Amino acid sequence: MTITEYMEKHGLTDAALDAMAAPYERGDYPEEEGKVYSGPHIDAVGKRRVTVVYDAGDTQRVAALARARGVRPSEIYREALDYYLAAQA
């Protein structure tokens, strides 16, 4: 389903979305239960995306290891970072 199809299905228009978002963008939204986050959504869940440049040979080794383990390469990078940080403690 595309965003256009979703909006049509739920009777949403660009103008309606703008009107709903305006108080939050201005900071004068009504007090409610729950927390309103500002900034990137990744910050709210405690994760942040970073870009790291590795040598091509290293990335190929990581990709091969990930294939062998049946995981995504990001799992290998996270595991290596955890191992390194634990060794620094």
Secondary structure by P-SEA (a helix, b strand, c coil): ccaaaaaaaacccaaaaaaaaccccccccccccbbbbcccccccccbbbbbbbccaaaaaaaaaaaaaacccaaaaaaaaaaaaaaaac
